[in-house]
Amino acid sequence: MIEKTIAIQIQQRALSAVRELMTILSDIDGKCSQRDRQSVKRGVGLSVGTIQMEILEIINAQHPEIDDLKDDS
């Protein structure tokens, strides 16, 4: 099991990476063809999905108390 303090650090870095990836979409807005934008958008989406499934899901499964998207209802 990943130690909680390390899990929090990993979570923060993974979310930072997602935010950084999302800025790519605004960087290219209006600066390339629609086809190229769709290709980049797909790449960003796949990258974000990988971070979610391969990093954050592991962290959240081991430490559900740090999952800020968890529904507590």
Backbone torsions as a table, in degrees:
resi	resn	phi	psi	omega
1	MET	NA	141.7	178.2
2	ILE	-77.6	131.1	177.9
3	GLU	-58.4	145.2	-175.6
4	LYS	-59.5	-42.3	-178.6
5	THR	-64.4	-37.2	177.1
6	ILE	-71.2	-38.8	178.4
7	ALA	-60.2	-41.5	178.5
8	ILE	-64.2	-42.9	179.2
9	GLN	-63.3	-44.4	178.0
10	ILE	-62.1	-44.7	179.5
11	GLN	-59.0	-46.3	-179.5
12	GLN	-62.5	-41.6	180.0
13	ARG	-69.7	-38.5	178.3
14	ALA	-64.8	-43.8	178.9
15	LEU	-66.4	-35.2	175.5
16	SER	-63.5	-41.2	178.1
17	ALA	-63.2	-40.2	177.9
18	VAL	-62.6	-45.7	178.5
19	ARG	-60.0	-42.9	179.7
20	GLU	-64.2	-43.5	177.4
21	LEU	-60.3	-40.1	-178.2
22	MET	-64.9	-27.2	179.1
23	THR	-67.3	-22.7	178.0
24	ILE	-57.8	-37.9	-177.7
25	LEU	-64.2	-40.2	177.4
26	SER	-74.2	-29.1	177.6
27	ASP	-62.4	-36.0	-175.9
28	ILE	-96.7	-5.9	-176.9
29	ASP	-58.5	119.4	179.0
30	GLY	76.8	4.5	-175.4
31	LYS	-114.3	6.1	178.1
32	CYS	-155.3	172.7	-178.8
33	SER	-67.8	159.1	177.9
34	GLN	-59.8	-38.9	179.4
35	ARG	-62.2	-46.8	178.8
36	ASP	-65.2	-39.3	178.6
37	ARG	-61.6	-42.1	178.6
38	GLN	-63.4	-39.3	178.3
39	SER	-63.8	-45.3	179.3
40	VAL	-66.2	-42.1	179.0
41	LYS	-59.1	-41.7	178.2
42	ARG	-63.7	-44.6	178.7
43	GLY	-60.9	-42.5	177.0
44	VAL	-62.7	-45.7	-179.5
45	GLY	-61.2	-42.9	178.2
46	LEU	-64.7	-39.4	179.3
47	SER	-65.9	-44.9	178.5
48	VAL	-63.3	-42.6	178.7
49	GLY	-61.2	-39.9	178.3
50	THR	-64.8	-44.0	177.2
51	ILE	-59.8	-43.4	180.0
52	GLN	-62.5	-50.2	-173.3
53	MET	-78.8	-35.6	-173.2
54	GLU	-95.6	-14.8	-179.7
55	ILE	-121.6	-61.4	-173.0
56	LEU	-66.4	-36.4	178.8
57	GLU	-64.4	-36.7	177.6
58	ILE	-65.7	-47.3	178.9
59	ILE	-60.7	-47.2	-177.0
60	ASN	-67.8	-32.3	177.4
61	ALA	-68.2	-38.1	-179.1
62	GLN	-80.8	-29.3	-177.5
63	HIS	-136.6	71.3	-177.3
64	PRO	-61.1	-21.0	-179.5
65	GLU	-69.4	-16.9	178.5
66	ILE	-100.2	1.2	178.6
67	ASP	-77.7	103.1	-176.4
68	ASP	-76.3	-6.5	177.3
69	LEU	-101.1	-0.2	-178.4
70	LYS	-65.9	135.2	178.1
71	ASP	-85.5	113.6	-177.3
72	ASP	-88.1	6.3	-176.6
73	SER	-78.3	NA	NA
